[in-house]
Amino acid sequence: MEWDKLTSPDFAKAVKNVRGVCLLPIGCMEKHGDHLPLGTDALYVHRLCAQAAEAEPAVVFPYFFLSQITEAKHQPGTVALKPELLLPLLENLCDEIARNGLKKILLVNGHGGNNSMLAYFLMTLLAKDKDYTVYSVFWYDGAPAAGKAFLEARHDGHGGEIETSGILHYYPELVTTPKSLKRLPLNRLAPLRESGISTPVDWYANYPDHLSADGTPGSAEKGRKLTELQMQRLINQIRLVKKDKVTPALYREFSKRAR
């Protein structure tokens, strides 16, 4: 059930029917090589959530792309909010979702650059006292292993075989013919990385063009197969969240003890 497509009375009914579970798909607006749309992450993960919610009912929050993407500010079309706005915005959004009766919020991340931010966001909730519970998953987790029978790339990452196949499956009309599908890491900070040293420009040092791929082409059929596998995984995750009583109880216990 897509939030923005429900009437107000139907929304109230949906909250009860889904047992208070809301999916918040999070993407970003950034370059994915020269062949994929700027909204690749948000487009794909929202469609994935909408389909999963048809099989295991949940309310799906509208297309959301305001997340961490400062590393792409040098590329045309990027929308990168000030970092200090991101966590308050996400918290306020979760507050509003919960105020509407959806007390279990599953963040479904579609952008790898959000992983650290979302992990920290969950930790910040230990300093709060909310009447709702937040969970987080990354749709891409396990995708290479899930598709090992039909995926072919040896080096596949941003804008590569998996993401290209996903968009070809859902939005083939948005994929263009690229100048090149190959961009291996430039390794401009290799000595530091090999010593375990991180810097703010690690991603830029390797992939300034925002493409990480060995040239293996994607296909709509690969996208269909992988989407079916990852969607079943998401459906199972939604079911687990619905059944979960331990996390909310532990959160209340922690908050009480912390006070």
C-alpha positions as CSV (number, residue, x, y, z in Angstrom):
1,M,0.0,0.0,0.0
2,E,1.6,3.2,-1.2
3,W,1.1,6.0,1.3
4,D,0.5,8.8,-1.2
5,K,-2.0,6.8,-3.2
6,L,-4.3,6.1,-0.3
7,T,-7.3,8.3,0.7
8,S,-7.2,9.5,4.3
9,P,-9.9,7.0,5.4
10,D,-8.2,4.2,3.6
11,F,-4.9,5.1,5.2
12,A,-6.4,4.7,8.7
13,K,-7.7,1.3,7.7
14,A,-4.3,0.4,6.2
15,V,-2.4,1.2,9.5
16,K,-4.5,-1.5,11.2
17,N,-4.3,-4.0,8.3
18,V,-0.4,-3.8,8.2
19,R,0.0,-4.1,11.9
20,G,1.7,-0.8,12.1
21,V,4.5,-1.5,9.8
22,C,5.9,1.2,7.4
23,L,8.6,0.7,4.8
24,L,10.7,3.8,4.3
25,P,12.7,3.3,1.0
26,I,15.7,5.6,0.9
27,G,17.7,6.4,-2.2
28,C,19.6,9.5,-3.4
29,M,20.1,11.7,-6.4
30,E,23.4,11.0,-8.0
31,K,25.2,10.0,-11.2
32,H,25.4,6.3,-12.0
33,G,27.7,6.2,-14.9
34,D,26.5,7.8,-18.2
35,H,23.8,5.3,-18.8
36,L,21.5,5.2,-15.7
37,P,19.1,7.8,-14.3
38,L,20.1,10.0,-11.4
39,G,17.4,8.6,-9.3
40,T,18.5,5.0,-9.8
41,D,18.8,4.1,-6.1
42,A,15.5,5.7,-5.1
43,L,13.6,4.5,-8.2
44,Y,14.6,0.9,-7.7
45,V,14.2,0.5,-4.0
46,H,10.8,2.2,-3.9
47,R,9.5,-0.1,-6.6
48,L,11.0,-3.1,-4.8
49,C,9.2,-2.0,-1.6
50,A,5.9,-1.4,-3.3
51,Q,6.0,-4.9,-4.9
52,A,7.1,-6.6,-1.6
53,A,4.2,-4.8,0.2
54,E,1.8,-6.4,-2.2
55,A,2.8,-9.8,-1.0
56,E,3.3,-8.9,2.7
57,P,1.1,-5.8,3.4
58,A,2.9,-2.8,4.7
59,V,2.5,1.0,4.1
60,V,5.2,2.3,1.7
61,F,6.4,5.8,2.2
62,P,6.7,7.9,-1.0
63,Y,9.8,8.2,-3.2
64,F,12.5,9.6,-0.9
65,F,15.9,10.7,-2.0
66,L,17.2,13.2,0.6
67,S,20.2,11.3,2.0
68,Q,24.0,11.2,2.2
69,I,25.6,11.9,-1.1
70,T,28.2,14.6,-0.5
71,E,30.8,12.5,-2.4
72,A,29.0,13.2,-5.7
73,K,28.6,17.0,-5.4
74,H,31.1,17.4,-8.3
75,Q,28.7,15.6,-10.7
76,P,25.8,17.3,-12.5
77,G,22.3,16.5,-11.1
78,T,23.4,15.6,-7.6
79,V,21.2,16.7,-4.7
80,A,23.3,16.8,-1.5
81,L,21.8,18.4,1.6
82,K,24.0,19.8,4.3
83,P,25.1,16.9,6.5
84,E,23.8,18.6,9.6
85,L,20.3,18.5,8.2
86,L,20.1,14.8,7.4
87,L,19.7,13.1,10.8
88,P,17.2,15.7,12.1
89,L,15.2,15.4,8.9
90,L,15.1,11.6,9.1
91,E,14.2,11.7,12.8
92,N,11.4,14.2,12.1
93,L,10.1,12.0,9.3
94,C,10.1,8.9,11.5
95,D,8.3,10.9,14.2
96,E,5.6,11.8,11.6
97,I,5.3,8.2,10.4
98,A,4.8,7.0,14.0
99,R,2.4,9.9,14.8
100,N,0.2,8.4,12.0
101,G,0.1,5.1,13.8
102,L,2.9,3.2,12.1
103,K,5.1,2.3,15.1
104,K,7.4,-0.1,13.3
105,I,9.5,1.6,10.7
106,L,11.7,-0.4,8.4
107,L,14.3,1.7,6.6
108,V,15.0,0.0,3.3
109,N,18.2,1.5,2.0
110,G,18.9,1.7,-1.7
111,H,22.2,3.6,-1.6
112,G,25.5,2.2,-0.3
113,G,26.6,5.7,0.7
114,N,23.9,5.7,3.3
115,N,25.0,2.6,5.3
116,S,27.2,4.4,7.8
117,M,24.7,7.3,8.2
118,L,21.8,4.9,8.9
119,A,23.8,2.8,11.3
120,Y,24.7,6.0,13.3
121,F,21.0,7.1,13.1
122,L,19.9,3.9,14.8
123,M,22.5,4.6,17.5
124,T,21.2,8.1,18.1
125,L,17.8,6.7,18.9
126,L,19.4,5.4,22.1
127,A,19.6,9.0,23.3
128,K,15.9,9.5,22.6
129,D,12.8,8.1,24.1
130,K,10.5,7.2,21.1
131,D,7.2,5.4,21.1
132,Y,8.2,3.6,17.9
133,T,10.9,1.1,16.7
134,V,13.2,1.6,13.8
135,Y,14.8,-1.2,11.8
136,S,17.2,-0.9,8.9
137,V,18.1,-3.1,5.9
138,F,20.1,-2.7,2.7
139,W,18.4,-4.2,-0.3
140,Y,21.8,-4.9,-2.0
141,D,23.1,-7.1,0.9
142,G,23.6,-10.7,-0.4
143,A,22.7,-9.7,-4.0
144,P,26.0,-10.9,-5.6
145,A,25.7,-14.3,-3.8
146,A,22.0,-14.6,-4.6
147,G,22.7,-14.1,-8.3
148,K,25.9,-16.1,-8.6
149,A,24.2,-18.5,-11.0
150,F,23.6,-15.9,-13.6
151,L,25.7,-12.8,-12.8
152,E,28.9,-12.6,-14.7
153,A,30.9,-9.6,-13.6
154,R,34.2,-10.1,-11.7
155,H,34.2,-6.4,-10.5
156,D,30.7,-5.0,-10.1
157,G,29.7,-2.0,-8.0
158,H,28.2,1.4,-8.6
159,G,26.3,1.5,-11.9
160,G,27.5,-1.9,-12.9
161,E,25.9,-5.2,-13.9
162,I,23.5,-5.5,-10.9
163,E,22.2,-1.9,-10.8
164,T,22.0,-1.7,-14.6
165,S,20.0,-5.0,-14.6
166,G,17.7,-3.7,-11.9
167,I,16.8,-0.5,-13.8
168,L,16.5,-2.5,-17.1
169,H,13.9,-4.7,-15.4
170,Y,11.8,-1.9,-13.8
171,Y,12.5,1.1,-16.0
172,P,14.1,0.0,-19.4
173,E,13.1,3.3,-21.0
174,L,15.4,5.2,-18.6
175,V,18.6,3.4,-19.6
176,T,20.8,4.9,-22.3
177,T,23.7,3.6,-24.3
178,P,26.9,4.4,-22.3
179,K,30.2,5.6,-23.7
180,S,31.8,2.9,-21.6
181,L,30.6,0.4,-18.9
182,K,34.1,-0.1,-17.6
183,R,35.7,1.7,-14.7
184,L,38.1,-0.1,-12.4
185,P,39.4,1.5,-9.2
186,L,42.1,4.1,-9.8
187,N,43.7,3.2,-6.5
188,R,45.1,6.8,-6.1
189,L,45.2,6.3,-2.3
190,A,46.4,2.6,-2.3
191,P,49.2,3.0,0.2
192,L,46.9,4.6,2.8
193,R,44.1,2.1,2.2
194,E,46.5,-0.8,2.5
195,S,47.5,0.6,5.9
196,G,43.9,0.8,7.1
197,I,43.8,4.6,6.8
198,S,40.5,6.2,5.7
199,T,40.1,9.7,4.2
200,P,37.1,11.9,3.1
201,V,38.1,11.3,-0.6
202,D,38.4,7.5,-0.6
203,W,35.5,7.0,-3.1
204,Y,36.6,10.0,-5.2
205,A,40.1,8.6,-5.4
206,N,38.8,5.4,-6.9
207,Y,35.7,6.3,-8.8
208,P,35.5,10.1,-9.7
209,D,33.1,9.3,-12.6
210,H,30.7,7.4,-10.3
211,L,31.0,4.1,-12.1
212,S,32.5,1.0,-10.6
213,A,32.3,-1.9,-13.1
214,D,34.3,-4.2,-15.3
215,G,32.3,-3.6,-18.4
216,T,30.0,-6.6,-18.0
217,P,26.6,-5.6,-19.4
218,G,23.4,-5.9,-17.5
219,S,20.1,-7.2,-18.8
220,A,16.4,-7.0,-18.0
221,E,16.3,-10.8,-17.4
222,K,19.2,-10.7,-14.9
223,G,17.3,-7.8,-13.2
224,R,14.1,-9.8,-13.0
225,K,15.8,-12.9,-11.5
226,L,17.8,-10.9,-9.0
227,T,14.7,-8.7,-8.0
228,E,12.6,-11.8,-7.4
229,L,15.3,-13.2,-5.1
230,Q,15.9,-9.9,-3.2
231,M,12.1,-9.3,-3.0
232,Q,11.6,-12.6,-1.2
233,R,14.3,-11.6,1.2
234,L,12.5,-8.3,1.9
235,I,9.2,-10.0,2.3
236,N,10.7,-12.3,4.9
237,Q,12.2,-9.2,6.7
238,I,8.8,-7.5,6.8
239,R,7.3,-10.6,8.3
240,L,10.0,-10.8,11.0
241,V,9.5,-7.1,11.8
242,K,5.7,-7.6,12.2
243,K,6.3,-10.5,14.6
244,D,9.0,-8.9,16.6
245,K,8.1,-8.0,20.1
246,V,11.6,-8.2,21.6
247,T,13.2,-5.1,20.1
248,P,10.4,-2.7,21.2
249,A,10.5,-4.2,24.7
250,L,14.3,-3.9,24.9
251,Y,14.2,-0.3,23.7
252,R,11.7,0.6,26.4
253,E,13.8,-1.2,29.0
254,F,16.9,0.5,27.9
255,S,15.3,3.9,27.8
256,K,13.9,3.4,31.3
257,R,17.3,2.3,32.7
258,A,19.1,5.1,31.0
259,R,16.7,7.7,32.6
